[in-house]
Amino acid sequence: MLILAHLIDGTRRYSDLRRRIPPITEKMLIQQLRELERDGLVNRTVYPTVPPKVEYSSTEYSKTLCPMLQAMYEWGNLHAHRSGDLDTQQLASEPKHNNPTYPINSPR
């Protein structure tokens, strides 16, 4: 779900996703992106350049998950603040979205 949250606002390159989700291993990120693509939640675009350029974006279908992602984000923040588990590492890895009060925008 974290990968989808980072793709809701737009297209991202693999290296950008890797930077935004530091705790994930390269193997796991690749595996998750492949599964999301297979399930129709992520578009993968390969550009015939050297070196190859690959971009990932959310599909219209995945944008229907926005309300659920929003609810999970709100619950997670409430729980993290309540339990004192929220730290700067987690804040740095959160998706940056246009809406300052809530990171996951509804589909347009």
Backbone as CSV, one residue per row, in Angstrom:
resi,resn,N_x,N_y,N_z,CA_x,CA_y,CA_z,C_x,C_y,C_z
1,MET,0.809,-1.199,0.000,0.000,0.000,0.000,0.854,1.265,0.000
2,LEU,2.028,1.185,0.615,2.911,2.349,0.643,3.355,2.733,-0.761
3,ILE,3.616,1.751,-1.592,4.017,2.028,-2.976,2.898,2.768,-3.691
4,LEU,1.674,2.306,-3.551,0.537,2.976,-4.192,0.383,4.406,-3.688
5,ALA,0.575,4.618,-2.409,0.462,5.968,-1.851,1.475,6.909,-2.495
6,HIS,2.658,6.403,-2.815,3.676,7.234,-3.460,3.387,7.471,-4.938
7,LEU,2.536,6.644,-5.539,2.231,6.785,-6.962,0.933,7.534,-7.234
8,ILE,0.137,7.796,-6.213,-1.162,8.444,-6.405,-1.014,9.813,-7.072
9,ASP,-0.016,10.583,-6.685,0.151,11.934,-7.235,0.792,11.979,-8.606
10,GLY,1.388,10.880,-9.040,1.994,10.939,-10.365,3.008,9.836,-10.603
11,THR,3.703,9.986,-11.687,4.667,9.003,-12.153,5.972,9.112,-11.376
12,ARG,6.544,7.962,-11.077,7.828,7.914,-10.355,8.738,6.900,-11.039
13,ARG,10.010,7.212,-11.040,11.009,6.258,-11.519,11.334,5.292,-10.386
14,TYR,11.880,4.146,-10.757,12.223,3.121,-9.768,13.136,3.703,-8.690
15,SER,14.167,4.429,-9.095,15.130,4.975,-8.129,14.461,5.949,-7.162
16,ASP,13.473,6.685,-7.642,12.743,7.613,-6.773,11.935,6.836,-5.728
17,LEU,11.268,5.767,-6.153,10.521,4.936,-5.203,11.466,4.322,-4.174
18,ARG,12.615,3.871,-4.625,13.605,3.250,-3.727,14.059,4.240,-2.656
19,ARG,14.266,5.497,-3.058,14.673,6.553,-2.111,13.557,6.883,-1.124
20,ARG,12.324,6.879,-1.595,11.190,7.262,-0.761,10.789,6.182,0.244
21,ILE,11.219,4.943,-0.002,10.880,3.833,0.885,12.181,3.151,1.313
22,PRO,12.985,3.814,2.141,14.319,3.301,2.477,14.369,1.916,3.115
23,PRO,13.386,1.520,3.940,13.533,0.207,4.569,13.312,-0.979,3.621
24,ILE,12.758,-0.760,2.427,12.447,-1.859,1.532,13.705,-2.295,0.766
25,THR,13.857,-3.588,0.602,15.000,-4.094,-0.167,14.687,-3.965,-1.659
26,GLU,15.739,-3.971,-2.461,15.567,-3.876,-3.906,14.718,-5.046,-4.423
27,LYS,15.007,-6.242,-3.929,14.271,-7.436,-4.342,12.786,-7.304,-4.022
28,MET,12.472,-6.845,-2.824,11.074,-6.731,-2.407,10.345,-5.643,-3.206
29,LEU,11.004,-4.518,-3.463,10.378,-3.456,-4.240,10.057,-3.942,-5.649
30,ILE,11.006,-4.614,-6.274,10.775,-5.148,-7.621,9.623,-6.149,-7.605
31,GLN,9.627,-7.025,-6.634,8.574,-8.038,-6.518,7.207,-7.390,-6.328
32,GLN,7.132,-6.409,-5.450,5.855,-5.736,-5.182,5.366,-4.956,-6.404
33,LEU,6.277,-4.276,-7.102,5.895,-3.534,-8.303,5.359,-4.484,-9.373
34,ARG,5.986,-5.630,-9.530,5.518,-6.627,-10.510,4.127,-7.134,-10.153
35,GLU,3.904,-7.405,-8.863,2.583,-7.867,-8.425,1.517,-6.799,-8.638
36,LEU,1.845,-5.554,-8.312,0.895,-4.459,-8.500,0.582,-4.266,-9.981
37,GLU,1.600,-4.411,-10.829,1.378,-4.301,-12.274,0.492,-5.452,-12.765
38,ARG,0.790,-6.654,-12.334,0.004,-7.832,-12.720,-1.462,-7.685,-12.290
39,ASP,-1.689,-7.075,-11.128,-3.040,-6.896,-10.599,-3.764,-5.682,-11.193
40,GLY,-3.097,-4.957,-12.096,-3.728,-3.814,-12.755,-3.758,-2.557,-11.922
41,LEU,-2.921,-2.486,-10.888,-2.897,-1.312,-10.010,-1.790,-0.327,-10.359
42,VAL,-0.801,-0.787,-11.127,0.344,0.051,-11.486,0.637,-0.114,-12.978
43,ASN,0.918,1.012,-13.632,1.392,0.994,-15.011,2.911,1.052,-14.998
44,ARG,3.539,0.269,-15.848,5.003,0.280,-15.992,5.309,0.687,-17.418
45,THR,6.079,1.764,-17.582,6.455,2.253,-18.902,7.963,2.177,-19.037
46,VAL,8.427,1.474,-20.078,9.862,1.336,-20.347,10.184,2.171,-21.577
47,TYR,11.173,3.052,-21.442,11.618,3.881,-22.557,12.888,3.276,-23.140
48,PRO,12.954,3.155,-24.471,14.118,2.527,-25.114,15.321,3.475,-25.168
49,THR,15.917,3.691,-24.029,17.090,4.559,-23.941,18.227,3.778,-23.304
50,VAL,19.415,4.355,-23.387,20.574,3.762,-22.713,21.078,4.789,-21.711
51,PRO,21.073,4.471,-20.432,20.521,3.273,-19.801,19.002,3.280,-19.877
52,PRO,18.378,2.118,-19.719,16.917,2.047,-19.806,16.248,2.927,-18.748
53,LYS,15.159,3.550,-19.145,14.383,4.381,-18.226,13.035,3.697,-18.008
54,VAL,12.685,3.452,-16.749,11.426,2.800,-16.402,10.669,3.704,-15.437
55,GLU,9.401,3.932,-15.744,8.559,4.744,-14.874,7.329,3.950,-14.448
56,TYR,6.859,4.253,-13.240,5.676,3.596,-12.689,4.647,4.668,-12.365
57,SER,3.394,4.336,-12.598,2.306,5.260,-12.263,1.088,4.456,-11.812
58,SER,0.191,5.135,-11.116,-1.030,4.467,-10.663,-2.018,4.398,-11.825
59,THR,-2.852,3.376,-11.817,-3.905,3.240,-12.823,-5.179,3.875,-12.287
60,GLU,-6.133,4.066,-13.169,-7.435,4.579,-12.722,-8.052,3.612,-11.706
61,TYR,-7.840,2.338,-11.945,-8.358,1.311,-11.033,-7.752,1.465,-9.633
62,SER,-6.454,1.713,-9.558,-5.814,1.842,-8.243,-6.271,3.105,-7.519
63,LYS,-6.667,4.115,-8.273,-7.121,5.356,-7.636,-8.439,5.159,-6.888
64,THR,-9.157,4.066,-7.195,-10.380,3.779,-6.445,-10.055,3.355,-5.011
65,LEU,-8.782,3.062,-4.745,-8.351,2.690,-3.393,-8.060,3.905,-2.509
66,CYS,-8.129,5.109,-3.069,-7.794,6.322,-2.296,-8.543,6.435,-0.970
67,PRO,-9.847,6.226,-0.928,-10.538,6.345,0.367,-9.995,5.360,1.412
68,MET,-9.676,4.148,0.978,-9.147,3.153,1.906,-7.730,3.534,2.356
69,LEU,-6.907,4.013,1.414,-5.553,4.454,1.776,-5.617,5.619,2.755
70,GLN,-6.563,6.526,2.516,-6.732,7.682,3.393,-7.103,7.235,4.802
71,ALA,-8.032,6.298,4.906,-8.451,5.803,6.216,-7.299,5.100,6.934
72,MET,-6.521,4.324,6.199,-5.369,3.635,6.805,-4.319,4.641,7.284
73,TYR,-4.094,5.689,6.501,-3.133,6.720,6.884,-3.571,7.410,8.178
74,GLU,-4.838,7.775,8.239,-5.357,8.452,9.434,-5.246,7.553,10.664
75,TRP,-5.619,6.288,10.520,-5.529,5.365,11.638,-4.076,5.200,12.068
76,GLY,-3.175,5.052,11.100,-1.750,4.881,11.412,-1.178,6.074,12.158
77,ASN,-1.524,7.276,11.715,-1.048,8.478,12.413,-1.587,8.546,13.828
78,LEU,-2.867,8.259,13.983,-3.476,8.279,15.314,-2.786,7.265,16.219
79,HIS,-2.591,6.076,15.715,-1.968,5.024,16.504,-0.508,5.351,16.828
80,ALA,0.237,5.852,15.846,1.651,6.173,16.065,1.807,7.286,17.100
81,HIS,0.990,8.313,16.996,1.062,9.404,17.975,0.633,8.915,19.356
82,ARG,-0.364,8.081,19.375,-0.883,7.559,20.646,0.144,6.678,21.347
83,SER,0.824,5.852,20.567,1.781,4.925,21.165,3.187,5.508,21.264
84,GLY,3.402,6.687,20.649,4.720,7.305,20.698,5.722,6.676,19.751
85,ASP,5.251,5.897,18.771,6.138,5.222,17.840,6.533,6.059,16.635
86,LEU,5.901,7.200,16.429,6.196,8.025,15.269,7.558,8.667,15.437
87,ASP,8.436,8.474,14.454,9.754,9.099,14.522,10.063,9.821,13.218
88,THR,11.170,10.530,13.164,11.520,11.329,11.993,11.801,10.460,10.778
89,GLN,12.273,9.242,10.954,12.501,8.322,9.835,11.181,8.020,9.130
90,GLN,10.128,7.763,9.906,8.829,7.470,9.318,8.270,8.703,8.620
91,LEU,8.406,9.867,9.223,7.904,11.085,8.617,8.613,11.376,7.304
92,ALA,9.914,11.131,7.237,10.685,11.399,6.026,10.268,10.491,4.886
93,SER,9.790,9.282,5.198,9.423,8.347,4.137,7.968,8.462,3.705
94,GLU,7.182,9.321,4.369,5.780,9.484,3.996,5.676,10.178,2.647
95,PRO,4.658,9.829,1.866,4.457,10.487,0.580,4.181,11.972,0.766
96,LYS,4.715,12.778,-0.127,4.455,14.211,-0.115,3.394,14.493,-1.166
97,HIS,2.235,14.999,-0.740,1.122,15.234,-1.640,0.731,16.700,-1.594
98,ASN,-0.120,17.103,-2.510,-0.546,18.496,-2.628,-1.367,18.981,-1.449
99,ASN,-2.148,18.124,-0.850,-3.015,18.500,0.246,-2.213,18.510,1.551
100,PRO,-1.998,19.690,2.158,-1.157,19.749,3.357,-1.768,19.089,4.583
101,THR,-3.075,18.911,4.605,-3.693,18.313,5.783,-3.853,16.815,5.649
102,TYR,-3.752,16.324,4.432,-3.901,14.898,4.232,-3.106,14.462,3.019
103,PRO,-2.272,13.432,3.140,-1.343,13.113,2.069,-1.929,12.390,0.869
104,ILE,-3.101,11.848,0.969,-3.633,11.084,-0.154,-4.856,11.803,-0.705
105,ASN,-4.719,12.293,-1.923,-5.817,13.022,-2.552,-6.779,12.052,-3.221
106,SER,-8.019,12.419,-3.286,-9.014,11.594,-3.975,-8.787,11.669,-5.472
107,PRO,-9.195,10.653,-6.220,-9.025,10.700,-7.666,-9.781,11.868,-8.263
108,ARG,-9.175,12.432,-9.276,-9.800,13.598,-9.920,-10.577,13.193,-11.123
